[in-house]
Amino acid sequence: MAIKKSELYSSLWKSCDKLRGGMDASQYKDYILVLLFVKYVSDKYAGEKYASIEIPKGGSFHDMVALKGKKDIGEGIDKIIAALAEANGLKGVIDVASFNNSDKLGKGKEMVDKLSELVGIFQDESLDFSKNKADGDDILGDAYEYLMRHFATESGKSKGQFYTPAEVSRVIAKVIGISQAKSQDQTVYDPTCGSGSLLLKAADETPQGITIYGQEKDLATTALAKMNMILHGNETAALDIQQGNTLSDPLHTNADGTLKTFDFAVANPPFSDKAWSTGFDPANDLYERFMSYGIPPAKNGDYAFLLHLIRSLKSAGKGAIILPHGVLFRGNAEADIRKNIIRRGFIKGIIGLPANLFYGTGIPACIIIVDKENADSRKGIFMIDAGKGFVKDGNKNRLREQDIHKIVDVFNKQAEVPKYSRMVTVEEIERNEYNLNIPRYIDSQEAEDIQDIEAHLLGDIPEQDIDDLENYWQVCPTLKDALFTKSQREGYLKLKIPQDEIKHTIFSHPEFVSYIHEADVVFSEWQKVNEPILKRAGIDTKPKVVIHNLSEGILQSFADINLVDKYDVYQHLMTYWIETMQDDAHLIAADGWKAELSPVKGKKNEWDSDLLPKQLVIDRYFAAEQNAIEQLESDRDAKSLRMEEMEEVKTDKGKISKGNVQKRIKEIKGDIDADAAEELGVLEAYLKLMGEEANANKKIKDAGKALDKQVMDRYKVLTEDEVKIMVVADKWMAAISQDVKTEMERISQRLARRIKELAERYATPMPAMNAHVDELEMKVNGHLEKMGFEWT
């Protein structure tokens, strides 16, 4: 059975539960990630003669399994890891944390139980990485990223800086032009590489691969980066991840002591580092990083890292760095440095990001894109304000798939989008004294919804508010006339129809119906193109290629549909991919179109199929049987409802209940009178319903068992073509189609809500309100007088 990403992630996170309490996330990540590493390389390389990672005798995950339940399990695991590290030059990388530490893991039996359970979790068959066939999808590397993201979340403000959110890393990788790299000999460098995720995302964009270099100050985080490289199939890159302070002691240098330069560079340095100059004298910097620019403030290292990145790029090098927004506008020494960088034309673009994306801080940050090529002829800086595109994710914000794609599209095409992006000339920046604060150049604020005083006084809807809906009137030119008529006053309109008919009038209007049909046709055409492609998927199909082609196709299909934001449609597809379709694609890549049945976890005697849920088989082949069961359930529910109504009827002995009805019948029959006869009739009717309900439940149960057997038998004879039809058409396309329809519904509702809001706002003019108030006041005064009071 193939590994499902969702199950892999939950299993790995479950392993963390065994260590919580004894240490915080910044420490227990070192244990979990090392075990993950040992498990992966053992599954992948054990027994391989010329493998890039040697699995020595006594140095595999299998040896760890043999230690389960033994008193010396902690010491034994340390020895296994030491042997693996020794054989592969990984000392100081995978042997940082001791599994024999009683302070963190407990003493005696507590340690034995904890480590035995931990090894047991990784021993699960579902975590057999030797069976992963979806090459190019880094299922293990993605799991490593998943864990680091969660560790960063749990580590808190001071300890989460080792990880750059994957979404931000992807943006950087796609905007620096690294996809144009022509050779694996070209280089990419990160001077503050943390766990290496930003470097790897950049490398992922290269068609031929690229040579990776990095440096990280923290020893444990350097180890994370080296493991990350290996888990992503970049074993040689692990050798070029150096540990040390990049500013005071850069370790990637040439033979003559000068800084090594690279084709590409990326960085997410610690924000506003107050101790950036520790260990060296910036005024006499051996590497001339600050010469001709200026020395950054003693207590703020943001520009020190930016200048290091610039100095580390070749003459046509390209890069990007994440820095706090303050670097765009702070004054004094930083203003002078900023001016000198701008005058050299090195800054190609700036992307403003939402606040609270990063784990070490909640402040908003930006990406500064550096491009030395054509710097001399650069006439402007392309700016994007992407601060509003995100989703809440726990206590942090996160870029959605649509936000990433929009940023990348707009930046790479240098497309000017109102309230979002524009090319700002250097002359304009000079007039603003080299202040790069994005709001100076892009007004991203939504237009204020202005209240019309005259309309409040005299009624009717301001024509300007209706004209602001011009996008809708372009799609449906006569819909406006169907909704409004001219007022007697210039510049105002009257609603033609009652407010409760607004939605119906819009949705039933021929032009609007035609518009919705046009969108349906666009989706149908996309579906017609992609269904055959999806059905051709099979073993060794690369899921990432599948979703790339699908998503780019749907973006292109909806690009020219008015009112629709193509990125919203794209997000619906990507959400479904992440939640469902991705796992299906990995199952197919590993095992083909096998609709295998398996027990449902936590539910006795229930079974289902991950790839082909049994409901799809029922819908296609056993609809009549399902309808019959539903009819039985409906009839049973009607009886149950009647019984509930009868239970509310009070008798001499209280309310009727299933527990007392037969007892009460016996009592009445022993001493019956006229009143008791009526009660007896009710009780006997209730008793009859009880029998009918029980009989109905038995019929439902029997019919359900019969249907289950039919369905199970059908699974055994399903052909591959039948599985493909149900998975592709009935499961995937049906779900995506419903999501697109929901998006179209949202667009429609938006118009109806706005018109209703305006109609309600100005429905009752002020004089009418005053007259109503006067009328109510007179009534109140009349009541007071009748009561003997006088209101003055």
C-alpha positions as a printed Julia matrix, in Angstrom:
792×3 Matrix{Float64}:
   0.0    0.0     0.0
   1.37   3.42   -0.96
   2.09   6.13    1.57
  -0.64   8.77    1.79
   0.74  12.19    2.6
  -2.07  12.97    5.03
  -1.53   9.71    6.95
   2.23  10.16    6.94
   1.89  13.63    8.42
  -0.55  12.55   11.13
   1.64   9.56   12.07
   4.72  11.72   12.38
   2.94  14.36   14.42
   1.57  11.6    16.66
   5.18  10.63   17.41
   5.7   14.08   18.9
   3.05  13.36   21.54
   5.45  10.85   23.1
   7.98  13.58   23.84
   5.78  16.52   24.83
   6.13  17.43   28.46
   9.78  16.52   28.96
  11.01  19.23   26.59
   9.75  21.99   24.3
   9.34  21.76   20.55
  12.68  23.43   19.83
  14.33  20.41   21.5
  12.13  17.43   20.64
  12.3   18.26   16.94
  15.93  17.07   17.1
  14.77  13.6    18.18
  11.86  13.23   15.78
  13.71  14.47   12.71
  16.71  12.24   13.4
  14.46   9.17   13.7
  12.72  10.18   10.48
  16.12  10.5     8.81
  17.36   7.1    10.03
  14.09   5.4     9.0
  14.19   6.93    5.53
  17.82   6.16    4.68
  17.45   2.64    6.1
  14.39   1.95    3.9
  15.93   3.6     0.88
  19.55   2.44    0.94
  19.86  -0.73    3.08
  21.51  -3.47    1.02
  22.36  -1.11   -1.86
  25.98  -1.62   -2.89
  26.69   1.8    -4.41
  24.18   3.9    -2.49
  24.96   7.54   -1.73
  24.29   6.79    1.96
  25.98   3.73    3.49
  23.95   1.75    6.03
  26.61   0.07    8.19
  26.15  -3.06   10.27
  24.52  -2.04   13.53
  23.54   1.35   12.1
  20.03   0.91   10.71
  16.47   1.48   11.83
  16.05  -2.33   11.93
  18.65  -2.36   14.72
  16.55   0.17   16.63
  13.5   -2.07   16.36
  15.49  -4.87   17.97
  16.02  -2.65   21.04
  12.31  -2.15   21.8
  11.55  -2.99   25.43
  15.22  -3.37   26.42
  16.72  -1.56   29.39
  19.56  -0.08   27.33
  17.41   1.19   24.45
  18.55   4.79   24.9
  22.23   3.93   24.87
  21.65   1.49   22.01
  19.95   4.07   19.79
  22.83   6.49   20.39
  25.29   3.8    19.24
  23.24   3.05   16.11
  23.12   6.73   15.18
  26.85   7.09   15.89
  27.62   4.19   13.54
  25.49   5.71   10.76
  27.1    9.12   11.31
  30.63   7.66   11.29
  30.04   5.78    8.03
  28.72   8.86    6.2
  30.61  11.82    7.61
  27.54  12.97    9.54
  29.12  13.47   12.96
  27.71  16.58   14.51
  24.7   16.33   12.22
  22.53  13.4    13.26
  24.12  12.69   16.65
  23.4   16.07   18.27
  20.6   14.85   20.57
  21.19  11.98   23.0
  18.48   9.34   23.24
  19.95   8.35   26.61
  19.2   11.69   28.28
  17.17  10.89   31.41
  16.43  14.56   32.07
  14.49  14.84   28.81
  13.28  11.28   28.23
  12.71  10.05   31.78
  14.42   7.38   33.81
  14.24   3.59   33.82
  10.96   2.15   32.58
   9.63   5.58   31.56
  12.5    6.01   29.08
  12.19   2.43   27.82
   8.44   2.77   27.22
   8.72   6.18   25.62
  11.47   5.22   23.18
   9.9    1.84   22.41
   6.61   3.52   21.5
   8.46   6.12   19.45
  10.31   3.48   17.44
   7.03   1.58   17.09
   5.36   4.55   15.43
   8.11   4.77   12.82
   7.96   0.98   12.4
   4.38   1.18   11.11
   3.94  -0.39    7.67
   2.38   2.81    6.38
   5.78   4.49    6.86
   7.7    2.11    4.59
   9.56   4.61    2.4
  11.03   1.89    0.19
   7.58   1.61   -1.43
   7.31   5.26   -2.38
   7.34   5.38   -6.17
   6.17   8.95   -6.79
   9.67  10.09   -7.75
  10.16  13.82   -8.01
   7.53  14.51   -5.38
   9.76  14.47   -2.29
   7.07  12.9    -0.14
   9.62  12.48    2.64
  11.08  15.93    2.16
   7.57  17.36    2.3
   6.97  15.48    5.55
  10.19  16.98    6.94
   8.9   20.44    5.96
   5.56  19.66    7.59
   7.24  18.77   10.87
   9.51  21.81   10.82
   6.55  24.11   10.21
   4.73  22.64   13.2
   7.86  22.73   15.33
   8.3   26.38   14.42
   4.7   27.06   15.44
   5.14  25.34   18.81
   8.65  26.68   19.48
   7.42  30.2    20.11
   8.7   33.6    19.12
  12.32  33.19   20.14
  12.98  29.74   18.66
  10.99  29.48   15.43
  13.35  31.41   13.18
  15.02  28.3    11.75
  12.13  27.88    9.3
  10.99  30.07    6.41
   7.32  29.39    5.57
   7.22  27.19    2.48
   4.77  29.53    0.75
   7.17  32.5     1.02
  10.07  30.3    -0.09
   8.1   29.34   -3.2
   7.44  32.98   -4.06
  11.14  33.82   -3.79
  12.15  30.79   -5.83
   9.8   31.77   -8.64
  10.63  35.5    -8.86
  14.44  35.44   -8.93
  14.59  33.78  -12.35
  16.35  30.63  -11.16
  14.19  28.55  -13.52
  16.39  29.96  -16.31
  19.47  28.23  -14.88
  21.0   26.25  -17.73
  23.49  24.02  -15.93
  23.91  22.11  -12.69
  27.25  23.9   -12.35
  25.44  27.15  -11.67
  25.14  28.04   -8.0
  22.63  29.18   -5.41
  23.61  30.46   -1.96
  21.86  31.25    1.32
  24.02  33.06    3.91
  21.5   32.4     6.73
  20.1   29.12    5.52
  18.36  27.9     8.7
  16.91  24.45    8.0
  17.61  24.82    4.28
  14.0   25.0     3.14
  14.46  28.26    1.2
  17.5   26.86   -0.64
  15.64  23.68   -1.55
  12.6   25.54   -2.85
  14.92  27.58   -5.07
  16.7   24.45   -6.3
  13.32  22.82   -7.06
  12.69  25.48   -9.71
  15.73  24.56  -11.78
  15.19  22.19  -14.72
  18.7   20.64  -14.61
  19.44  20.97  -10.9
  21.89  23.43   -9.34
  24.83  23.45   -6.93
  23.77  24.48   -3.42
  25.77  26.43   -0.85
  24.68  27.64    2.56
  25.86  28.85    5.95
  24.02  28.8     9.27
  25.1   30.21   12.63
  23.31  27.72   14.9
  24.88  24.25   15.23
  21.62  22.3    15.7
  19.94  24.17   12.84
  22.91  23.43   10.59
  22.31  19.75   11.32
  18.65  20.2    10.32
  19.74  21.74    7.03
  22.17  18.92    6.24
  19.51  16.28    6.95
  17.02  18.25    4.89
  19.38  18.22    1.92
  19.81  14.43    2.13
  16.1   13.77    2.56
  15.43  15.84   -0.56
  17.98  13.85   -2.57
  20.72  16.51   -2.44
  23.35  14.48   -0.61
  26.31  16.46   -2.0
  24.72  19.75   -0.95
  24.94  18.64    2.68
  28.73  18.96    2.38
  28.43  22.61    1.35
  26.26  23.68    4.29
  28.74  25.33    6.65
  28.3   26.29   10.3
  29.37  29.72   11.45
  28.57  33.43   11.61
  28.18  34.63    8.03
  28.84  38.3     8.75
  31.92  37.92   10.95
  33.29  34.73    9.36
  31.88  33.89    5.93
  33.07  30.39    5.09
  32.4   30.35    1.34
  35.47  32.18    0.08
  37.95  31.96   -2.77
  41.58  30.9    -2.48
  42.68  34.55   -2.29
  40.39  35.19    0.69
  37.73  37.14   -1.22
  34.05  36.26   -0.99
  32.89  33.52   -3.31
  30.2   34.81   -5.65
  27.14  32.95   -6.89
  24.64  33.01   -9.74
  21.69  33.18   -7.34
  21.27  33.99   -3.66
  18.34  33.85   -1.26
  18.08  34.78    2.41
  15.74  35.12    5.37
  18.1   36.57    8.0
  17.16  37.32   11.62
  15.22  40.58   11.61
  16.94  43.69   13.02
  19.84  41.74   14.57
  21.29  43.95   17.33
  24.56  41.98   17.58
  25.29  41.76   13.85
  28.79  43.25   14.1
  30.02  40.94   16.88
  33.34  39.39   15.91
  34.49  41.85   13.25
  34.99  45.56   12.52
  32.54  46.7     9.81
  34.62  49.82    9.16
  37.53  47.59    8.16
  35.6   44.72    6.62
  37.95  42.27    4.91
  35.33  41.55    2.26
  34.48  45.18    1.38
  30.75  44.57    1.74
  29.98  48.07    3.03
  32.4   50.05    0.86
  30.67  52.76   -1.18
  27.33  52.02    0.5
  27.77  52.92    4.15
  27.88  51.04    7.45
  24.55  49.88    8.91
  23.51  51.11   12.38
  25.31  49.4    15.25
  22.06  47.97   16.66
  20.32  46.92   13.45
  21.8   44.43   10.98
  19.11  44.36    8.29
  21.21  46.19    5.72
  24.34  44.23    6.71
  22.66  41.06    5.42
  21.35  42.79    2.29
  24.82  44.16    1.47
  26.37  40.75    2.11
  23.9   39.19   -0.34
  24.64  41.84   -2.97
  28.4   41.34   -2.57
  27.93  37.54   -2.86
  26.31  37.76   -6.3
  28.18  37.54   -9.59
  28.11  40.53  -11.95
  24.85  39.23  -13.5
  23.65  37.49  -10.35
  20.09  37.51   -9.06
  18.69  37.08   -5.57
  16.04  37.93   -3.0
  16.03  38.62    0.71
  13.25  38.82    3.3
  13.5   41.86    5.56
  11.15  43.86    7.82
   9.23  46.71    6.19
  11.34  49.21    8.11
  14.25  48.82    5.68
  12.09  50.55    3.07
  11.76  53.85    4.93
  14.01  54.11    8.01
  16.3   57.13    8.0
  19.85  58.18    8.93
  22.57  55.66    7.99
  20.01  53.26    6.48
  18.59  56.03    4.26
  22.06  56.66    2.82
  22.65  52.95    2.18
  19.22  52.63    0.56
  19.94  55.58   -1.74
  23.3   54.12   -2.79
  21.75  50.73   -3.59
  18.9   52.3    -5.59
  21.3   54.51   -7.58
  23.23  51.41   -8.65
  20.0   49.89  -10.01
  20.39  46.65   -8.08
  16.8   46.49   -6.78
  14.5   45.0    -9.38
  11.4   44.76   -7.22
   9.8   44.84   -3.78
   6.93  42.62   -2.64
   5.08  43.67    0.51
   3.85  40.62    2.44
   1.02  40.24    4.99
   1.83  40.66    8.67
   2.3   37.67   10.98
   3.57  35.2     8.37
   6.83  34.36   10.08
   7.42  32.28   13.17
   9.99  34.52   14.84
   7.98  37.73   14.6
   4.53  39.13   13.87
   5.65  42.28   12.07
   5.04  42.66    8.33
   7.96  41.9     6.04
   8.88  42.38    2.42
  10.87  40.58   -0.23
  13.54  42.68   -1.91
  14.47  41.24   -5.31
  18.03  42.01   -6.39
  19.15  41.73  -10.02
  22.63  42.88  -11.06
  22.0   42.08  -14.7
  21.0   45.23  -16.61
  21.33  47.22  -13.37
  22.96  50.11  -15.25
  19.9   50.58  -17.48
  17.23  49.97  -14.82
  14.76  52.88  -14.76
  12.39  51.78  -12.04
  11.48  49.36   -9.26
   8.45  47.09   -9.62
   6.36  47.1    -6.43
   3.61  44.77   -5.25
   1.39  45.28   -2.21
   0.35  41.7    -1.39
  -0.47  42.48    2.24
  -4.16  41.58    2.01
  -3.9   38.15    0.41
  -3.72  35.48    3.11
  -5.71  33.07    5.25
  -5.66  32.64    9.03
  -3.9   29.43   10.06
  -3.96  28.96   13.82
  -2.22  31.94   15.4
  -0.36  32.8    12.18
  -1.29  34.03    8.72
  -0.45  31.99    5.64
  -0.3   32.71    1.92
  -2.87  30.69   -0.03
  -2.07  28.97   -3.31
  -3.89  31.75   -5.16
  -1.85  34.43   -3.37
   1.42  32.76   -4.36
   0.38  32.37   -7.99
  -0.89  35.93   -8.3
   2.27  37.44   -6.81
   4.48  35.39   -9.1
   2.39  36.05  -12.24
   2.18  39.78  -11.65
   5.86  40.14  -10.8
   7.23  38.04  -13.64
   4.98  39.75  -16.18
   5.59  43.17  -14.54
   1.83  43.67  -14.86
   0.35  46.81  -13.35
  -2.81  45.95  -11.39
  -4.83  48.75   -9.73
  -4.36  48.84   -5.95
  -1.92  45.93   -6.17
   1.15  46.61   -8.31
   2.95  49.21  -10.4
   6.33  50.1   -11.87
   7.7   53.07   -9.92
  10.29  55.12  -11.75
  13.58  55.99  -10.11
  12.73  59.67  -10.7
   9.57  59.31   -8.59
  11.56  57.52   -5.89
  14.14  60.34   -5.94
  11.35  62.89   -5.48
  10.33  60.92   -2.4
  13.9   61.1    -1.05
  14.53  57.4    -1.79
  11.78  56.31    0.57
  10.53  52.93   -0.68
   7.52  52.58    1.62
   5.0   50.82   -0.6
   1.87  52.81    0.46
   3.55  55.94   -0.95
   3.27  54.44   -4.41
   0.34  52.01   -4.25
  -2.97  52.95   -2.63
  -4.41  49.55   -1.75
  -7.22  50.89    0.42
 -10.76  49.94   -0.61
 -12.97  52.83   -1.68
 -15.08  54.13    1.19
 -18.78  53.31    1.11
 -20.06  56.89    1.3
 -23.45  57.65    2.84
 -25.56  60.04    0.71
 -27.17  62.64    2.96
 -29.72  63.77    0.33
 -30.84  60.18   -0.22
 -31.28  59.73    3.53
 -33.39  62.9     3.61
 -35.41  62.45    0.43
 -35.13  58.73   -0.45
 -34.1   56.86   -3.61
 -30.7   55.3    -4.38
 -27.71  57.41   -5.53
 -26.98  56.64   -9.19
 -23.24  56.7    -8.46
 -23.58  53.67   -6.16
 -25.29  51.76   -8.97
 -22.73  52.93  -11.54
 -20.0   51.52   -9.27
 -21.39  48.07  -10.19
 -20.4   48.68  -13.81
 -18.64  45.3   -14.09
 -22.03  43.61  -13.68
 -23.81  45.94  -16.12
 -21.17  45.18  -18.77
 -22.02  41.49  -18.49
 -25.79  42.08  -18.28
 -26.5   45.39  -20.11
 -30.29  45.35  -19.63
 -30.35  43.98  -16.07
 -29.9   47.47  -14.65
 -33.1   48.64  -16.36
 -34.93  45.58  -15.05
 -34.02  46.57  -11.49
 -34.17  50.39  -11.5
 -36.07  53.32  -12.93
 -35.21  57.02  -12.95
 -36.08  59.14   -9.95
 -37.69  62.57  -10.27
 -34.4   63.95   -8.9
 -31.3   64.03  -11.08
 -28.61  61.54  -10.06
 -30.94  59.13   -8.23
 -32.73  55.88   -9.09
 -35.74  54.04   -7.76
 -35.91  50.28   -7.23
 -38.55  48.9    -9.63
 -39.29  45.75   -7.69
 -39.91  44.75   -4.06
 -36.73  44.1    -2.09
 -37.53  40.43   -1.61
 -37.6   39.96   -5.4
 -34.07  41.33   -6.05
 -32.3   37.98   -6.0
 -34.92  36.25   -8.16
 -34.9   39.1   -10.7
 -31.11  38.87  -11.05
 -30.85  35.1   -11.17
 -33.68  34.68  -13.67
 -32.67  37.5   -16.0
 -31.86  36.08  -19.49
 -28.49  37.84  -19.69
 -27.46  36.55  -16.29
 -28.64  33.03  -17.11
 -26.57  33.25  -20.32
 -23.52  34.41  -18.33
 -23.75  31.48  -15.92
 -24.17  29.12  -18.88
 -21.03  30.59  -20.47
 -19.06  29.81  -17.29
 -20.48  26.27  -17.25
 -19.35  25.78  -20.85
 -15.84  26.99  -19.98
 -15.61  24.44  -17.16
 -17.04  21.69  -19.36
 -14.39  22.38  -22.02
 -11.64  22.24  -19.38
 -13.11  18.99  -18.08
 -13.32  17.52  -21.58
  -9.62  18.22  -22.15
  -8.39  16.97  -18.78
 -10.51  13.87  -18.08
  -8.68  11.75  -20.7
  -5.31  13.01  -19.42
  -6.17  12.04  -15.87
  -7.36   8.61  -16.96
  -3.96   8.01  -18.6
  -2.21   8.48  -15.24
  -0.63   5.39  -13.79
   2.31   3.96  -11.9
   5.24   6.39  -11.83
   3.04   9.36  -12.8
   4.39  12.45  -11.03
   1.59  14.02   -8.94
   3.24  17.46   -8.98
   3.25  17.45  -12.77
  -0.4   16.41  -12.78
  -1.58  19.29  -10.59
   0.65  21.8   -12.35
  -0.95  21.02  -15.7
  -4.48  20.92  -14.26
  -4.15  24.19  -12.37
  -2.47  26.14  -15.15
  -5.17  24.93  -17.5
  -8.02  26.1   -15.27
  -6.33  29.47  -14.79
  -6.1   29.96  -18.52
  -9.69  28.77  -19.07
 -11.19  31.32  -16.66
  -8.84  34.18  -17.49
 -11.33  35.93  -19.8
 -14.58  35.34  -17.9
 -15.9   38.66  -16.61
 -16.56  39.07  -12.88
 -14.6   35.88  -12.09
 -11.24  36.19  -10.39
  -9.36  33.32  -12.05
  -7.23  32.96   -8.94
 -10.34  32.23   -6.85
 -11.24  29.36   -9.2
  -7.62  28.19   -9.06
  -7.79  28.17   -5.25
 -10.84  25.89   -5.28
  -8.92  23.37   -7.37
  -5.79  23.61   -5.22
  -7.77  23.2    -1.99
  -9.4   20.04   -3.32
  -5.99  18.81   -4.47
  -4.46  19.32   -1.03
  -7.4   17.81    0.87
  -8.23  14.82   -1.35
  -6.84  14.51   -4.84
  -3.17  14.63   -3.87
  -3.46  11.45   -1.82
  -5.36   9.77   -4.67
  -2.62  10.73   -7.13
   0.06   9.21   -4.88
  -1.95   6.0    -4.53
  -2.24   5.73   -8.32
   1.45   6.55   -8.81
   2.37   3.72   -6.44
  -0.23   1.01   -7.1
  -2.16   2.01  -10.21
  -5.97   2.18  -10.33
  -6.59  -0.33   -7.55
  -9.81   0.15   -5.62
  -8.69  -1.7    -2.48
 -11.09  -2.09    0.43
  -9.85  -1.61    3.97
 -11.44  -1.31    7.45
 -12.52   2.17    8.54
 -10.43   3.21   11.51
 -12.43   3.55   14.7
 -15.59   1.97   13.22
 -16.35  -1.69   13.82
 -17.4   -3.8    10.82
 -17.15  -0.84    8.43
 -14.96  -0.79    5.34
 -14.27   1.58    2.5
 -11.76   2.46   -0.19
  -9.52   5.53   -0.12
  -9.29   5.86   -3.88
 -12.87   4.82   -4.72
 -15.26   5.44   -1.8
 -18.08   2.9    -1.75
 -20.72   5.63   -2.01
 -19.56   6.24   -5.59
 -20.04   2.56   -6.43
 -23.48   2.63   -4.82
 -24.48   5.77   -6.71
 -23.45   4.31  -10.06
 -24.53   0.64   -9.73
 -26.96   0.35   -6.82
 -28.98   3.55   -6.85
 -32.3    1.68   -6.72
 -31.24  -0.33   -3.67
 -29.99   2.84   -1.96
 -33.26   4.64   -2.73
 -35.22   1.72   -1.26
 -33.23   1.92    1.97
 -33.73   5.68    2.11
 -37.49   5.16    1.68
 -37.47   2.65    4.55
 -35.55   5.17    6.67
 -38.02   7.91    5.77
 -40.98   5.72    6.76
 -39.25   4.72    9.98
 -38.45   8.37   10.78
 -42.12   9.31   10.27
 -43.11   6.67   12.83
 -40.41   7.86   15.22
 -41.62  11.45   14.89
 -45.23  10.37   15.62
 -43.99   8.52   18.71
 -42.12  11.62   19.88
 -45.3   13.68   19.5
 -47.26  11.08   21.51
 -44.57  11.11   24.21
 -45.42  14.76   24.85
 -49.01  13.77   25.77
 -49.46  13.56   29.54
 -51.45  10.73   31.09
 -52.57  10.22   34.67
 -49.18   8.64   35.32
 -47.14  11.3    33.52
 -45.62  11.29   30.03
 -45.64   8.23   27.77
 -42.26   6.54   27.37
 -41.03   3.29   25.86
 -40.19   2.06   29.33
 -43.61   2.46   30.95
 -46.15   1.95   28.14
 -46.74  -1.79   28.57
 -46.91  -1.5    32.35
 -49.49   1.27   32.06
 -51.63  -0.76   29.6
 -51.83  -3.62   32.1
 -52.9   -1.22   34.86
 -55.68   0.3    32.74
 -57.08  -3.05   31.58
 -57.46  -4.06   35.21
 -59.68  -1.05   36.01
 -61.04   0.56   32.86
 -63.39   3.55   32.66
 -64.27   6.12   29.97
 -61.18   8.3    30.55
 -58.93   5.28   30.8
 -60.35   3.9    27.55
 -59.15   7.0    25.7
 -55.74   6.72   27.29
 -55.64   3.02   26.44
 -56.26   3.86   22.78
 -53.29   6.24   22.77
 -51.04   3.73   24.51
 -51.96   0.88   22.22
 -51.35   3.1    19.19
 -47.94   3.99   20.64
 -47.19   0.3    21.26
 -48.11  -0.51   17.69
 -45.76   2.22   16.42
 -42.99   0.78   18.59
 -43.38  -2.57   16.88
 -43.49  -0.98   13.46
 -40.36   1.07   14.25
 -38.49  -2.04   15.41
 -39.6   -3.9    12.3
 -38.51  -0.99   10.11
 -35.09  -0.92   11.8
 -34.66  -4.63   11.1
 -35.61  -4.15    7.45
 -33.15  -1.27    7.16
 -30.37  -3.31    8.78
 -31.05  -6.34    6.56
 -31.24  -4.19    3.43
 -27.99  -2.46    4.42
 -26.21  -5.8     4.88
 -27.51  -7.02    1.54
 -26.37  -3.84   -0.17
 -22.94  -4.08    1.51
 -22.51  -7.59    0.15
 -23.56  -6.5    -3.34
 -21.14  -3.59   -3.24
 -18.28  -5.72   -1.9
 -18.88  -8.28   -4.65
 -18.93  -5.49   -7.23
 -15.55  -4.19   -6.07
 -14.04  -7.62   -6.81
 -15.01  -7.47  -10.48
 -14.5   -3.77  -11.21
 -12.4   -3.2   -14.31
  -9.69  -0.57  -14.42
 -11.77   1.49  -16.86
 -14.73   1.44  -14.48
 -12.53   2.6   -11.61
 -11.13   5.4   -13.76
 -14.59   6.62  -14.75
 -15.82   6.76  -11.17
 -12.66   8.31   -9.72
 -12.09  10.89  -12.45
 -15.66  11.82  -13.37
 -17.81  10.95  -10.34
 -15.28  11.87   -7.65
 -12.75  14.44   -8.84
 -14.57  16.34  -11.56
 -17.89  16.32   -9.69
 -16.24  17.88   -6.63
 -14.32  20.5    -8.62
 -17.44  21.33  -10.65
 -19.43  21.9    -7.46
 -16.71  24.2    -6.12
 -16.75  26.27   -9.32
 -20.54  26.51   -9.15
 -20.19  27.71   -5.56
 -17.81  30.43   -6.76
 -20.27  31.54   -9.43
 -23.03  31.56   -6.82
 -20.86  33.78   -4.61
 -20.39  36.26   -7.45
 -24.15  36.34   -8.05
 -24.95  36.76   -4.36
 -22.51  39.67   -4.11
 -24.55  41.75   -6.58
 -27.86  40.87   -4.91
 -26.51  41.71   -1.44
 -25.16  45.08   -2.54
 -28.4   46.16   -4.21
 -30.44  45.03   -1.22
 -28.07  46.87    1.12
 -28.52  50.12   -0.84
 -32.29  49.67   -1.08
 -32.6   49.13    2.69
 -30.23  52.0     3.47
 -32.36  54.6     1.7
 -35.78  52.92    1.94
 -37.16  55.28    4.57
 -36.25  58.98    4.11
 -35.64  61.12    7.19
 -38.97  63.02    6.97
 -40.86  59.73    6.89
 -38.86  58.53    9.9
 -39.65  61.76   11.73
 -43.32  61.47   10.87
 -43.32  57.88   12.17
 -41.58  59.01   15.36
 -44.19  61.82   15.79
 -46.98  59.29   15.32
 -45.51  56.96   17.92
 -44.95  59.88   20.3
 -48.59  60.88   20.04
 -49.67  57.31   20.84
 -47.37  57.19   23.86
 -48.63  60.55   25.12
 -52.23  59.36   24.71
 -51.51  56.26   26.81
 -49.79  58.38   29.48
 -52.79  60.73   29.72
 -55.15  57.78   30.19
 -52.91  56.64   33.03
 -53.08  60.07   34.66
 -49.64  61.29   33.64
 -48.68  64.29   31.58
 -45.43  64.26   29.57
 -43.79  67.61   28.95
